[in-house]
């Protein structure tokens, strides 16, 4: 192991895989849109099987106000700063999609009981950068960029906010949005000077809820964008058409030399794969196509709605969800052109295949997930977004969300639900809440990028 | 200063006076009414309430489609009273705010104003 540096994260993906296992994780939980007039909060979950409080929420950090809709989050620093001993993975950044506030949370002083360090007010972001609807947070060496899906009025395409390491607003990161119509997720691969971004919709479109008709009226995205990362401008876009309706999460291989990456097109419920060919040209193809399923009582076939994807730290497996069908899947992507289905489990969903898991009725379906660095434990939550939950799974108001853990076999493939782990957010002290994205203090499979 | 009376039917018909120039959300919160809200610019429907009588000016809202407007919904963070009004507030009033888009697709005139057809409006 390289002992020269002592910054955050790990020298390489293989060192991350061999890191100590996670004992805590953080997940956000929302009351926004539930009818309970309490702030959203960051929950600390005990995931150490040897602890007396295993599989419980052991701390709750409430945000200062109501109505944020916490959603995704990200670290102030990751393995991209591994050589910088002045940096540490200390602060978790929690954007409020609706309020526009950015909450900076200190998780290092007491990892079990994170504390609020600073709030960057949404109004300040609107006035200084003309942005709203924050989503993905990535650190960028010692600085931070956050994708925002709209301008201050909630109109697409928004842009990227850059913060310095003291969490001061620098301004807009990008030099140009080119012809990009919508924003959402992004990931970058510095050795190839590339960033890839995807498209959801304008905040004014997706925040009130989902309508199929608005997809037909081109209010939702269907393109992927390749950026010149150093010049901070898009240089090439791929129109994915019907195969790529609502392309959401983008992930590169963790191997910093690889050009392969993946995107889950939520409504088409397809996985799109891209790579650079021997001529130095970016290529894309559809590699997974989840068929719509008939629901016994519905007039039209039901798409899976693949709202998230994740690549294991060894780049061997791709995990995906079908939020409406109710299944989580594992594919062996050793050959990224030819994925092989190696695992599948159901939890909740509209098809009624697993209405109850570990003794709890599951409202919602598998939605967000986070994988341990060693690839053996996948933590899965069930709520997507308050207004969308309320449309598709109205019973989640009373039942709340759940967090489950799936045991994954990184050697031979395969998934099964861990019968000893269940966190029922329906039983929270202030009433049913909904958990969403999770992060581990020591890094995870969606945080770290190597320079 | 023009004032109007707001009656909240699902809070024991409690009555408040509101300033016609300010958003109803801000006015009611100043009176101590605990109301949900999110974006505070009319884009996200978290603060939606059902208007059962009277008129409001909510031309700044961009969240509601015509089906929701026809069901009486108003976005309190941008709506101003134009007369005495009666409201049902909170998520209890949201019975016709959300629909499953696969089970109950909208007709073209029920979409949001910028994409709706003009028939039957």
Interface residues (C-beta under 8 A of the other chain):
Chain A: X32 X33 X34 X35 X37 X66 X67 X68 X69 X98 X99 X100 X132 X153 X154 X203 X204 X207 X208 X209 X210 X211 X212 X213 X214 X217 X219 X298 X299 X300 X302 X386 X387 X390 X391 X392 X394 X397
Chain B: X34 X35 X36 X37 X38 X39 X40 X41 X43 X44 X45 X46 X62 X63 X64 X65 X90 X91 X92 X94 X97 X98 X99 X100 X101 X102 X103 X105 X106 X108 X111 X112 X115
